């Protein structure tokens, strides 16, 4: 099981996200703890008012919303009843057992997962500390629940490193079977929340893995000057298609100004995974005597890392970005070191090619050195035949050989000229 915690200042946005999933048939509410009455009959405003009552008890607290996703291995088939028990136990372990919370089961990914919405303001008007809650409380809770409910452990080798986010279905989006805005929203919400990126370019590297891109517009436009941002679906060739959607129209508000606030935080958050990516890249080079760029990309992908080479209009590679889908972080190649930049990788490809050529030459020389010697009797017979032939040629009448194209000798003429002098 993998638990992901995100905190925010808008409980309404978190609630909207899950409620809209229900309307689209991609989620259903399986548990409402701390809510009186028939939850199935409650509308959006009634659910929101239950949380707003607590928020008004401590209005000076800005970060007052909690959003948790519990993700399970794709091989596990879990009933709603079991998911209810797991969610309740998890909330107890992190200190939110007495808080009102809603549990939604989502169906928009290939693995089972639930989303939990709650607030850290208690009925007594106190604030539950959210600082470092992931390390201090969530991790111990996750491990205990894995043991109690016999779940696949997050550290297990059985856990695949493939991203759990579904790519935008281009065919459905093209023919209107999947509304473009909803398809983009699913990707943006998950990527901006779960991945550690430090620039818009790095965010786009992660988004492109799921057929989505963020657009700033041309530098001379008013949109660029005002830091506007729009999102679009990508076609099979990696080009934006359809009508772009403004960032401000999404519930999670993935505007450039909001994203920039995460850049510095993500820089610290991703540092712990830097050596992991470098180790995986070095491991691929060490596993092959020589490797081409295309093979390198394929082998690194098996490690859960997507490699995106950036090219200019002339097709020349000038940069590379690595997207680690296992640890959910993005690195520009040069941030990992010179050996991992686009130029450094190209040199490593070339070095291995030269090494193969040198090795092949050495092997050829060694093979010739140890070739079996010809039979002695045969060699002697051959030598005698060659000697006889040579003797016949030496005794034969010498004739001018005009076929060789050699110039006539002029030695005699030179001597006469010397005598005349």
N, C-alpha and C positions, 0 to 999 in steps of 0.2 A: 504494500500500500504506500502511496505517496501523498502527503498532505501539503497543500500550498495555501499559504495565508496571505491575504492582502487587506490592508486597512485603507480607509478613505474618509472623506468629509461629506459624502453624499450617500446616505442610506437609501434615498429615493432612487438614485441611479442603479444601485445594486439590486434593489427590488424590481425595478423596471426590467432590468436585463433578464432576470429569471421568469418574470411574469410574461414577457414577450415570447420567451421560449415556449411557454405553455400554450400561448395563443397560436403559435406556429406548429404545434404538435411535436416539438422536439424536447419536451420535458413534462414532468408531472409532479405535483406536490405530494410527497409521501409522509411528511411529518410536520406538525405545527405544535411546538412545545411552548407552553405559557400563553396560549390563546384560548379564550373562553368561547363556547358556542360551537356551532357546526362550521368548521373551517372551509368546507366545500361551498358553503353559501356566502362566504365573505368575498367582497370585491377588493380591488386594489387599494382604495382609499381606507377601507376598514383595517387592512393589514398594516398600512403605513401609519395610521393613527395610533396603533398599538405601540409602535416604536417611538413615534413623536412624543407620546406622553412621557416617556423616560428621558428623551433628549431635552425636554423643557426643564427637567429637574436640574440640569447642569449645562446651561446654554453657553457658558464660556469655553467649553471643551470643543475644539474644532474637529479633531480626528476622533470620530465617535461611531464609525461603522466598521463592521468586521465581515469579511467575505472569505469563506474557506471552501476549498475543493478537495475532496477525498477521491483519489484515483486508484483503481484496482487493476491487476494484471488481466490481459485479454483472455487468458485461459480460465478465469474464474467466472462462474455463473452464480450471481447472488440475488436472492429474492428481496422484495421490498421490506419484508419483516426483518431480515438479517441486516439490511442496510439501516433500518431504523435503530436497531440495537447498537450497531457500530457508531452511528452518528451521535447517539445519546451518550455513549460511553466516552467518545472523543471529547465532546463538549464538557463533560464532567471533569475529565483529566486536565483540561486547560483552564478550568475555573469559570466556565460559562454554563454550568449545568442548571443554575437557577435563573438564567436570563431567558427571555423569549427568543426563540429562533425558529426559522423555517428551513426545511430540508427538501430540496428539489432533486429529482433523479433526471439526469440529462441523457438524451439519446443521439447527440450530434457527433459522437466519436466512436471509434471501433472498440473501445474498452468501457467497462462500467465505471461510472463516476457520479458523485453527488455534489451539489453546491449548498452551502449553509450560509444563511444571512442572519446577522444578529447585531447587537449594539453593546458597547462596553460601559454604558451608564446603568447603574443598578437602581432598583426601586427605592433604595435609601439615598439616592442622589450622589453616590460616589462613583469614581471613575476606576475601572479596572485597567491596570497598567498593561500596555500593549508592546512596550519596548522589549525587543529580543525574545518575544513570545515563541517564535519558531524554534530556537535552539533550546531555550530553557524548559518549555512545557510541551510543545508540539512533538518534538522528536522522541522524548521518552514515552509520550502517549501513543505515538505511532507504533513503536516497537512492542509495547505491552499489548496493544490491540492485535497486532500480527500474530503474537503467540496465543492469545486467548481465542481468537476466531480462526486460527490455522490458515492464515492468509499467506500469499506469496510475499516474501520479504523484499523490501526495496533494494537491498544489497545483493540479492540473489542473482546468480548468473543467468537464471531463466528470464529475467526481466530484459526485454529487448530495448534497444536504444532508439527505436524509430519514433519520430514525433507523433504525439497523440492527436494533434490538431488536424482536422480534415481539410484538405485542399478545396478550393472553390471548384465546383463542378462546372466546367466551361460550357458543356452542352446544355445543361439545365439553365444556366444563367443566360445563355444565348437565346434560347427559345422560350424564356419567360416562365419555366417551370420552377425556377428558384429565384425569387426576387433578389436583384443585385445587391441592394443595400443590406439585406439580412445576411447574405452570404459573406459580404465584406466584414460586417459587424462581428460575425462569429470569429473570424480570423484575427481582426484587430484587437478585440477584447482579450483573447488568450495570449497573443504575442506581446502586446504592450504590458501586460500584467506579469507574465512568466519569464520573459527573456531579459537578459542584462545587456544593454546596448548603450553606447556613449555618443552616438551621433545619428543623424537622420539616415546617412548612408548605411550604417550598420543595422539600423532598424529595417531598412528596405531589403537588406540581404536576408534577414529572417522572414520578412513578409513575402518575398519572392518565392520562398520555398513552398508557399501555400497559394500561389497565383494572385497575389495582391501587391500593390505598390502605392507609396505615398508620393504625391506630386506637389512641387512648390511653384511651378510655372517658370517662365523665362525671367532672367535677372532684371530686365528693363520694365517688367510689368508691375502694376500696382499691387497685385496679389503677392508677388515676391517681396516687395518693399514692406508690406504690412504683415509679413510672416504668415500669410495664408497657407492652408494645406488642404489638399483634396486626395481622396483615395479612389483607386480604380482597379478593375479586374484585369489580369494579364492573359493574353492568348497563348497559344502553343509556342509562338516565336518569342515570347517575353515582351510583347508590346501592349500598351494599354488599349483596351477596347471598351465600348459603351460610354455612357455618360458618367463622369466622375462625381463623387459624392463629397460634400463639404465635411470637414472634420468636426465642425461644431454641431452637425446634425446627428452624430452618434451619441448614445447615452454615456459612454465612457469619456467623451470629450478629448479625443486624441489630437488636440491642436498642437502646433509647434511649440507654443509657449509652455504648455503643460508637459510636453515631452522633454523640453530642455531642463526642466526641474529634476527630471529623473536621470539625466546623463551623468552627473557627478556621483549620485548615489550608486548607480549601476557600475561605475568605474571601480568603486571599492568592493562591491558585491561580487564581481566577476574575477577578481585577482586570485582567489583560491583555486580557480579552475585553469589558470594559465599554464601551469606545468603539465596538466593532463593533456591538453591539446598538443603541446610541443612533443610530449612523449609518444602520442599516437602517430604524429607525422614522422618523427624519427624512426619509429618502429616500422613504418611502411618502407622507408628507404633502406633500412637494414635487412628487410626481408627479401629484397630483390637485388641481383647483381646489376641490373639496369632496369629503369622504369620510365615510360613515357608519361607525358602530362595526363592524357586521357585515362591511362591505367591507374595513375596516382589518384585521380579524382574518384574513381570507382572503388579503390581499396580503402581510401579514407572514409568514404561514405559507409562502408561496412562497419566502421568504428563509431558511427552515429554523427559524423562531422560532414557538413556540406561545404564544398569549396567553390567559390565564385570568383573567376578571373575577370577583371575589368579591362576593356579594350577601348582605344580611341577610334576615331573615324577611319583610320588607315589599317585597323585590325591589329595594332601593336598593343601588347599587354603592358599596362602601367600600374596595376594594383591587384591585390587579392584579398578576399575576406573569408574567414572561416566561421561557420555557424555550427555550434556544438548543440545538437538536439538532445543530448543526454543530460547535460548540465544547464541547458537553456541559457547560453551566453554567446556573444558575438565578439570576434576579435579581428581587427585589421591585421594583415600579415606582418607589417612593420612593427606593430606593437608587441609582437612576440619576439622580435629580434631580426637582425639582417638576414639570417639564414632562412627565414620564413616569409620574407617579402617576395614580391613577384620576381624581382631580379635574382634574389638569393635562390629561389626554387628553380629558376631557369638554369642557373649555374650548376645546381646539384643534378639536374637532369643531364646536362652536358658532360659533367665530370664522370657520371656513371657510364655514359655512352663511350667516353674515351677509355675508361677502365676496361670495358668489355672488349674494345678493339685491341688494347695492349695484351689482355689475357689471351685472346684468340691467337695473336701472333706468337706468344710464348708457347702456347700449346702446340702450334704448328711446328715450331722449331724442335720442341721436345720429341714430337712424333717422328720427325725426320732423323733425329739422332739415334733413335732406337729402332729404325727400320731394319729388318733381317738382311744380312749380307748375302750376296749371290753365291751359288755353288762354286767351289774352288776349281773343280775340273772344268766346268763350263767356262769359267772366267779365263783359265789358261788357254783353252781352245779358241776362245774369242780373241785373246791377245795374239796368238800365233797367226790367226787369219788376218787380223789387222796389220801385223808386221809384214806378212807376205804381200799383202796388197800395197803397202807403202813401198816395199822394195821394187815391185813391178813398176810403180809410178815413177820411182827415182831413175830406173834404167831405161824407161821409155824415151823416145825422141821428143825433145822439147818442141812444142808448137806454140805460137802466139795465141793467147787466150783473149779474143776480142769481146767475149761476152761479159767480162768482169767490169768493163767500163773504166779501167784504170788508165791514167794518162801515160803517154810514152815517156820513157826515160831520156833525159837530155844531158846526162853526165858527160858524154863524149864531146858534145858541142861546146860545153863550158870549158873543157880542157883546151880545145882549139882556140877559143877566144883568148885564153890566158897566154897561149904561145904567141899569138899575134901581138899582144901587148908587149 
